[in-house]
Amino acid sequence: MYDPVKDGIHKKVTGVHFSEIQPPQEFKHLIHSFWEIKTNHHLDEDFVLHVIPDSCVNILLNVLEPEIAAITMRKTEYVALNLGRSFHYSGIQLLPGMWNGDPNEIHYGFVNSPYNGNLPLVEVAKKLKGLTFPDYIPIFSDLVSKLWKEKIIIHNEVLSRILLDIDEIESVEEMAANVNLSPRQLQRKIKQSTGFSPHDLLKILRLQKSFKGNYLDHYVDQSHFIHSFKKITGYTPKEFFKHFDV
């Protein structure tokens, strides 16, 4: 199954802790992980998280300020998010294409304003106060179940098939053939369910897969890989692995 790399935490940074837990088996076709990122103490300087596009939608909760919450997603290039010197965020990372809620609710930048949508995000965030991360699992699972019943989260068969066979897909044409759709049908379905064009989705999935194996499995040559990697992440592969833990 698709397993995107975690966002970039600079190797020099201490005092920031990231954790993720696999969802219960019943949700593995919908959810990549439950996650948490927090400071262990007040930092001496602002922490900047280097966020890499992964085509996933996240349900973001602010444990310290429960009123602040959002549905978030990243576009086709990295974003540097200044999280400050003391923070505690947690959330649910949906697999690509599984979000079926209002696309206008998706937030693409830093989230620092109260949530004003119709989902029970603030109520859920308030339940996390005083709990340890493993204790979040039943609370997050209840939220996923609710959103599933309301069809805000769905199982997207097209995206599931693409993610399953991404190692064998080398072009948009092959992507369309893999799911028995015409290129035009694929364009419509991918755009509707992810917000990306098939071409941009393929670029992101390729990059994410390159972190897990030989880049030549996904790119024509080294030059193509380095150019695509730097355009999406802001760094050459050598620079990225020098600065960030992956």
Contacts in CASP RR format, 6 or more apart in sequence:
PFRMAT RR
TARGET T0000
AUTHOR 0000-0000-0000
METHOD contacts of the structure
MODEL  1
MYDPVKDGIHKKVTGVHFSEIQPPQEFKHLIHSFWEIKTNHHLDEDFVLH
VIPDSCVNILLNVLEPEIAAITMRKTEYVALNLGRSFHYSGIQLLPGMWN
GDPNEIHYGFVNSPYNGNLPLVEVAKKLKGLTFPDYIPIFSDLVSKLWKE
KIIIHNEVLSRILLDIDEIESVEEMAANVNLSPRQLQRKIKQSTGFSPHD
LLKILRLQKSFKGNYLDHYVDQSHFIHSFKKITGYTPKEFFKHFDV
1 28 0 8 1.000
1 32 0 8 1.000
1 95 0 8 1.000
1 163 0 8 1.000
1 164 0 8 1.000
2 32 0 8 1.000
2 95 0 8 1.000
2 96 0 8 1.000
2 163 0 8 1.000
2 166 0 8 1.000
2 205 0 8 1.000
2 208 0 8 1.000
3 32 0 8 1.000
3 212 0 8 1.000
4 32 0 8 1.000
4 52 0 8 1.000
4 54 0 8 1.000
4 56 0 8 1.000
4 208 0 8 1.000
5 52 0 8 1.000
5 54 0 8 1.000
5 208 0 8 1.000
5 211 0 8 1.000
5 212 0 8 1.000
5 246 0 8 1.000
6 18 0 8 1.000
6 20 0 8 1.000
6 246 0 8 1.000
7 18 0 8 1.000
7 49 0 8 1.000
7 50 0 8 1.000
7 51 0 8 1.000
7 52 0 8 1.000
8 49 0 8 1.000
8 50 0 8 1.000
8 51 0 8 1.000
8 52 0 8 1.000
8 244 0 8 1.000
8 245 0 8 1.000
8 246 0 8 1.000
9 16 0 8 1.000
9 18 0 8 1.000
9 49 0 8 1.000
9 50 0 8 1.000
9 244 0 8 1.000
9 245 0 8 1.000
10 48 0 8 1.000
10 50 0 8 1.000
10 243 0 8 1.000
10 244 0 8 1.000
11 243 0 8 1.000
11 244 0 8 1.000
11 245 0 8 1.000
13 47 0 8 1.000
15 39 0 8 1.000
15 40 0 8 1.000
15 41 0 8 1.000
15 43 0 8 1.000
16 37 0 8 1.000
16 38 0 8 1.000
16 39 0 8 1.000
16 40 0 8 1.000
16 43 0 8 1.000
16 47 0 8 1.000
17 36 0 8 1.000
17 37 0 8 1.000
17 38 0 8 1.000
17 39 0 8 1.000
17 40 0 8 1.000
18 35 0 8 1.000
18 36 0 8 1.000
18 37 0 8 1.000
19 35 0 8 1.000
19 36 0 8 1.000
19 37 0 8 1.000
19 133 0 8 1.000
20 33 0 8 1.000
20 34 0 8 1.000
20 35 0 8 1.000
20 36 0 8 1.000
20 93 0 8 1.000
21 33 0 8 1.000
21 34 0 8 1.000
21 35 0 8 1.000
21 133 0 8 1.000
21 134 0 8 1.000
21 136 0 8 1.000
21 137 0 8 1.000
22 28 0 8 1.000
22 33 0 8 1.000
22 34 0 8 1.000
23 30 0 8 1.000
23 31 0 8 1.000
23 32 0 8 1.000
23 33 0 8 1.000
23 34 0 8 1.000
23 92 0 8 1.000
23 140 0 8 1.000
23 141 0 8 1.000
23 144 0 8 1.000
24 137 0 8 1.000
24 141 0 8 1.000
27 141 0 8 1.000
27 144 0 8 1.000
29 95 0 8 1.000
29 155 0 8 1.000
29 160 0 8 1.000
30 94 0 8 1.000
30 95 0 8 1.000
30 98 0 8 1.000
30 144 0 8 1.000
30 148 0 8 1.000
30 153 0 8 1.000
30 154 0 8 1.000
30 155 0 8 1.000
31 92 0 8 1.000
31 93 0 8 1.000
31 94 0 8 1.000
31 95 0 8 1.000
31 98 0 8 1.000
31 144 0 8 1.000
32 56 0 8 1.000
32 93 0 8 1.000
32 94 0 8 1.000
32 95 0 8 1.000
33 92 0 8 1.000
33 93 0 8 1.000
34 90 0 8 1.000
34 91 0 8 1.000
34 92 0 8 1.000
34 93 0 8 1.000
34 136 0 8 1.000
34 137 0 8 1.000
34 140 0 8 1.000
35 90 0 8 1.000
35 91 0 8 1.000
35 92 0 8 1.000
35 93 0 8 1.000
36 88 0 8 1.000
36 89 0 8 1.000
36 90 0 8 1.000
36 91 0 8 1.000
36 133 0 8 1.000
36 136 0 8 1.000
37 49 0 8 1.000
37 83 0 8 1.000
37 87 0 8 1.000
37 88 0 8 1.000
37 89 0 8 1.000
37 90 0 8 1.000
38 63 0 8 1.000
38 87 0 8 1.000
38 88 0 8 1.000
38 89 0 8 1.000
38 90 0 8 1.000
39 47 0 8 1.000
39 85 0 8 1.000
39 86 0 8 1.000
39 87 0 8 1.000
39 88 0 8 1.000
42 85 0 8 1.000
42 86 0 8 1.000
43 84 0 8 1.000
43 85 0 8 1.000
43 86 0 8 1.000
44 85 0 8 1.000
45 85 0 8 1.000
46 82 0 8 1.000
46 83 0 8 1.000
46 84 0 8 1.000
46 85 0 8 1.000
47 82 0 8 1.000
47 83 0 8 1.000
47 84 0 8 1.000
47 85 0 8 1.000
47 87 0 8 1.000
48 80 0 8 1.000
48 81 0 8 1.000
48 82 0 8 1.000
48 83 0 8 1.000
49 80 0 8 1.000
49 81 0 8 1.000
49 83 0 8 1.000
50 78 0 8 1.000
50 80 0 8 1.000
50 233 0 8 1.000
50 244 0 8 1.000
51 74 0 8 1.000
51 78 0 8 1.000
51 79 0 8 1.000
51 80 0 8 1.000
51 81 0 8 1.000
52 74 0 8 1.000
52 78 0 8 1.000
52 207 0 8 1.000
52 208 0 8 1.000
52 232 0 8 1.000
52 233 0 8 1.000
53 74 0 8 1.000
53 75 0 8 1.000
53 76 0 8 1.000
53 77 0 8 1.000
53 78 0 8 1.000
53 204 0 8 1.000
53 207 0 8 1.000
53 232 0 8 1.000
54 74 0 8 1.000
54 96 0 8 1.000
54 204 0 8 1.000
54 208 0 8 1.000
55 73 0 8 1.000
55 96 0 8 1.000
55 97 0 8 1.000
55 194 0 8 1.000
55 196 0 8 1.000
55 201 0 8 1.000
55 204 0 8 1.000
55 205 0 8 1.000
56 73 0 8 1.000
56 93 0 8 1.000
56 94 0 8 1.000
56 95 0 8 1.000
56 96 0 8 1.000
57 71 0 8 1.000
57 72 0 8 1.000
57 73 0 8 1.000
57 93 0 8 1.000
57 94 0 8 1.000
57 96 0 8 1.000
57 97 0 8 1.000
57 98 0 8 1.000
57 99 0 8 1.000
57 106 0 8 1.000
58 71 0 8 1.000
58 72 0 8 1.000
58 73 0 8 1.000
58 91 0 8 1.000
58 92 0 8 1.000
58 93 0 8 1.000
58 94 0 8 1.000
59 69 0 8 1.000
59 71 0 8 1.000
59 91 0 8 1.000
59 92 0 8 1.000
59 94 0 8 1.000
59 121 0 8 1.000
59 143 0 8 1.000
60 69 0 8 1.000
60 70 0 8 1.000
60 71 0 8 1.000
60 72 0 8 1.000
60 89 0 8 1.000
60 91 0 8 1.000
60 107 0 8 1.000
60 111 0 8 1.000
61 69 0 8 1.000
61 89 0 8 1.000
61 90 0 8 1.000
61 91 0 8 1.000
61 121 0 8 1.000
61 124 0 8 1.000
61 125 0 8 1.000
61 128 0 8 1.000
62 68 0 8 1.000
62 69 0 8 1.000
62 87 0 8 1.000
62 88 0 8 1.000
62 89 0 8 1.000
62 111 0 8 1.000
62 125 0 8 1.000
63 88 0 8 1.000
63 89 0 8 1.000
63 90 0 8 1.000
63 125 0 8 1.000
63 128 0 8 1.000
63 129 0 8 1.000
64 86 0 8 1.000
64 87 0 8 1.000
64 88 0 8 1.000
66 122 0 8 1.000
66 125 0 8 1.000
66 126 0 8 1.000
66 128 0 8 1.000
66 129 0 8 1.000
67 114 0 8 1.000
67 115 0 8 1.000
67 122 0 8 1.000
67 125 0 8 1.000
68 111 0 8 1.000
68 112 0 8 1.000
68 113 0 8 1.000
68 114 0 8 1.000
68 115 0 8 1.000
69 111 0 8 1.000
69 115 0 8 1.000
69 121 0 8 1.000
69 122 0 8 1.000
69 125 0 8 1.000
70 107 0 8 1.000
70 111 0 8 1.000
70 115 0 8 1.000
70 121 0 8 1.000
71 99 0 8 1.000
71 101 0 8 1.000
71 105 0 8 1.000
71 106 0 8 1.000
71 107 0 8 1.000
71 119 0 8 1.000
72 106 0 8 1.000
72 107 0 8 1.000
72 108 0 8 1.000
72 109 0 8 1.000
72 111 0 8 1.000
73 106 0 8 1.000
73 107 0 8 1.000
73 108 0 8 1.000
74 108 0 8 1.000
75 108 0 8 1.000
76 196 0 8 1.000
76 200 0 8 1.000
76 203 0 8 1.000
76 204 0 8 1.000
76 232 0 8 1.000
77 231 0 8 1.000
77 232 0 8 1.000
77 234 0 8 1.000
78 232 0 8 1.000
78 233 0 8 1.000
78 234 0 8 1.000
79 108 0 8 1.000
79 109 0 8 1.000
81 109 0 8 1.000
81 110 0 8 1.000
82 110 0 8 1.000
83 89 0 8 1.000
90 128 0 8 1.000
90 133 0 8 1.000
90 136 0 8 1.000
91 140 0 8 1.000
92 140 0 8 1.000
92 143 0 8 1.000
92 144 0 8 1.000
94 153 0 8 1.000
95 159 0 8 1.000
95 160 0 8 1.000
95 163 0 8 1.000
96 156 0 8 1.000
96 159 0 8 1.000
96 163 0 8 1.000
96 193 0 8 1.000
96 194 0 8 1.000
96 201 0 8 1.000
96 205 0 8 1.000
97 156 0 8 1.000
97 159 0 8 1.000
97 193 0 8 1.000
97 194 0 8 1.000
98 153 0 8 1.000
98 154 0 8 1.000
98 155 0 8 1.000
98 156 0 8 1.000
98 159 0 8 1.000
99 106 0 8 1.000
99 152 0 8 1.000
99 153 0 8 1.000
99 193 0 8 1.000
100 151 0 8 1.000
100 152 0 8 1.000
100 153 0 8 1.000
100 154 0 8 1.000
100 156 0 8 1.000
100 193 0 8 1.000
101 152 0 8 1.000
103 195 0 8 1.000
105 117 0 8 1.000
114 122 0 8 1.000
115 121 0 8 1.000
115 122 0 8 1.000
119 147 0 8 1.000
119 152 0 8 1.000
120 143 0 8 1.000
120 146 0 8 1.000
124 139 0 8 1.000
124 140 0 8 1.000
124 143 0 8 1.000
127 139 0 8 1.000
128 136 0 8 1.000
128 139 0 8 1.000
131 139 0 8 1.000
144 153 0 8 1.000
147 153 0 8 1.000
148 154 0 8 1.000
156 193 0 8 1.000
158 179 0 8 1.000
158 181 0 8 1.000
158 186 0 8 1.000
158 189 0 8 1.000
158 190 0 8 1.000
158 193 0 8 1.000
159 190 0 8 1.000
159 193 0 8 1.000
159 194 0 8 1.000
161 178 0 8 1.000
161 179 0 8 1.000
162 169 0 8 1.000
162 175 0 8 1.000
162 178 0 8 1.000
162 179 0 8 1.000
162 201 0 8 1.000
162 205 0 8 1.000
163 205 0 8 1.000
165 178 0 8 1.000
166 205 0 8 1.000
166 206 0 8 1.000
166 209 0 8 1.000
167 209 0 8 1.000
167 217 0 8 1.000
168 174 0 8 1.000
168 178 0 8 1.000
169 175 0 8 1.000
169 178 0 8 1.000
169 202 0 8 1.000
171 202 0 8 1.000
172 183 0 8 1.000
172 186 0 8 1.000
172 198 0 8 1.000
172 199 0 8 1.000
172 202 0 8 1.000
173 183 0 8 1.000
175 186 0 8 1.000
175 198 0 8 1.000
175 202 0 8 1.000
176 182 0 8 1.000
176 183 0 8 1.000
176 185 0 8 1.000
176 186 0 8 1.000
176 198 0 8 1.000
179 186 0 8 1.000
181 189 0 8 1.000
183 198 0 8 1.000
186 198 0 8 1.000
187 197 0 8 1.000
187 198 0 8 1.000
190 196 0 8 1.000
190 197 0 8 1.000
190 198 0 8 1.000
190 201 0 8 1.000
191 197 0 8 1.000
194 201 0 8 1.000
196 204 0 8 1.000
203 228 0 8 1.000
203 232 0 8 1.000
204 232 0 8 1.000
206 218 0 8 1.000
206 219 0 8 1.000
206 228 0 8 1.000
207 228 0 8 1.000
207 229 0 8 1.000
207 232 0 8 1.000
207 233 0 8 1.000
209 217 0 8 1.000
209 218 0 8 1.000
210 217 0 8 1.000
210 218 0 8 1.000
210 219 0 8 1.000
210 225 0 8 1.000
210 229 0 8 1.000
211 246 0 8 1.000
215 222 0 8 1.000
215 225 0 8 1.000
215 237 0 8 1.000
216 222 0 8 1.000
216 225 0 8 1.000
218 225 0 8 1.000
219 225 0 8 1.000
219 228 0 8 1.000
225 237 0 8 1.000
226 236 0 8 1.000
226 237 0 8 1.000
229 235 0 8 1.000
229 236 0 8 1.000
229 237 0 8 1.000
229 240 0 8 1.000
230 236 0 8 1.000
233 240 0 8 1.000
234 240 0 8 1.000
235 243 0 8 1.000
240 246 0 8 1.000
END
